[in-house]
Amino acid sequence: MTEAPEETPSRTMAQVMKFLQKTADANNITDLTDITLAKILTDSDSLKHLRDQFHYPKCATLPDVDPSLVDPNRDSIYLCGNSLGLMPKLTEKLMLEQLDQWAKLGVFGHLKSTLPWAHADEYCLEDVGRLVGASKDEVAVCNGLTINIHVLLSAFYKPTEERHQILLESKAFPSDHYAIESQIKLNGRNVEESMVCLEPREGEYTLRTEDILEHIEKNGDKIAVIFLSGIQYYTGQLFDIKAITEAGHRKGCLVGWDLAHAYGNVPLHLHWWDVDFACWCSYKYGCTGAGGLAGLFVHERFKTDQRLRMLGWWSHKMSTRFEMSNQLDLDEGASGYRISNPPIHLVVPLKASLEVFKMTSMEDLRKRSCYLTGYLEFLVKHFFDKDSEHRAGKISVKIITPSEFNERGCQLSLKFDVPIDVIYKELVKRGVAVDKRYPDVIRVAPVHLYNNYVDVRRFIDALLNSCAFVEQQSA
Ligand SMILES: *Cc1c(COP(=O)(O)O)cnc(C)c1O
């Protein structure tokens, strides 16, 4: 980590519209919403081959699809990678290989397997480090995400009388909220005093960076740890990790990040942004399967720091670990935060997904994602914005995700002016997989790894038809 990273410049909606217009003009298409344009954009996409690396579900294999509404043999409209990523084809092959090694080697597989089980996690570190912008000594892959929040907070949250607060957001993911709440109580402190939740301004859905910075500037002396999500799961807002980390450091706070929705979604530079610690799950944009192996980051400056933490035999240096002396020789860097031996059946899917990420770069994925999500934004606004002259029906949709590309990743959160339960059911019948948050929000994520412009365009058709059905019913 000696060279500063080149940060990807964010695209703008104007660039997306120019690109759509240019492609349309070159192909004599007059209407930017024409499905033919989506097909041309898909065919000429330089990363389109990545979709073939995945098992992409057909309509017929998803539950509750109505074959009278959609051809069961067609690809489904899977825009739910923010919740669970699709399965790389390689996963199956690597899994079978390690099961075979187990069958043939038994205990010898720890060292002699083609992916030696006792060190399997270490084979992932360089690639995971590349995804989060860290050296391999700064990352570990272990446990589940919430466990890693506990592991890191029990090491880094050391409240004193003067400095005892943890700063988070009022709409933090429940698991993060509970983890923080319990860490405060485990430290013998009370939640009313020490847990501080930032709220968006009245009438707004997302937190403004300026408000976060101002809160830190005013109250930082009392804050022990700032712990926010890199991308907010509900609104899709991408926080300014660098600026917030800097502001926290100026006031002497430790700054940690939950990157559940950021890992594999947007380029990250944890080392250069000077983040103290971070953790993430790998099964959303990371495509490792439900409950997949999580990760953690601890900045290099804590490499030899012996701070008290939760320990296990895997926190002990490899060189003497198996002497079983019960004299802890703490491993350095992020490795020293591991507790158990690596679960090979979770390491394998991680390894497989990393191989897919290695076929491209986060920068190229990010660029693709900006265009795909920009295209989705254009279509949603065109057909569903309250003030659009092209609005198809009565139902209108507001995008609550920030419109600036540097404040979001793949996901857009659509807020409907009607309850979504019937609309959602109708979408499912039409082969759409998206994520619902009752009463009125649907989260849609065209994922740079496997989605394309046709998926996005077909989603819009399915949504138009679903809304038309609902309007007809209530007429
Ligand atoms: C998905 C998600 C989790 C899930 O936690 P697990 O420990 O993996 O079950 C936690 N926090 C955030 C912010 C998430 O997005």
The ligand as an SDF file (V2000), in Angstrom:
LIG
                    3D

 15 15  0  0  0  0  0  0  0  0999 V2000
  -27.2410   -7.7130    5.2750 C   0  0  0  0  0  0  0  0  0  0  0  0
  -26.8290   -6.9130    6.4570 C   0  0  0  0  0  0  0  0  0  0  0  0
  -26.5820   -7.5320    7.6850 C   0  0  0  0  0  0  0  0  0  0  0  0
  -26.7790   -9.0070    7.8820 C   0  0  0  0  0  0  0  0  0  0  0  0
  -26.0000   -9.4850    8.9560 O   0  0  0  0  0  0  0  0  0  0  0  0
  -25.5830  -11.0200    9.0460 P   0  0  0  0  0  0  0  0  0  0  0  0
  -24.7640  -11.0640   10.2560 O   0  0  0  0  0  0  0  0  0  0  0  0
  -24.8380  -11.3470    7.7830 O   0  0  0  0  0  0  0  0  0  0  0  0
  -26.8220  -11.8330    9.1520 O   0  0  0  0  0  0  0  0  0  0  0  0
  -26.1670   -6.7190    8.7420 C   0  0  0  0  0  0  0  0  0  0  0  0
  -26.0080   -5.3910    8.5910 N   0  0  0  0  0  0  0  0  0  0  0  0
  -26.2360   -4.7760    7.4110 C   0  0  0  0  0  0  0  0  0  0  0  0
  -26.0450   -3.2970    7.2920 C   0  0  0  0  0  0  0  0  0  0  0  0
  -26.6650   -5.5130    6.3190 C   0  0  0  0  0  0  0  0  0  0  0  0
  -26.9220   -4.8990    5.1640 O   0  0  0  0  0  0  0  0  0  0  0  0
  1  2  1  0
  2  3  1  0
  2 14  2  0
  3  4  1  0
  3 10  2  0
  4  5  1  0
  5  6  1  0
  6  7  2  0
  6  8  1  0
  6  9  1  0
 10 11  1  0
 11 12  2  0
 12 13  1  0
 12 14  1  0
 14 15  1  0
M  END
$$$$
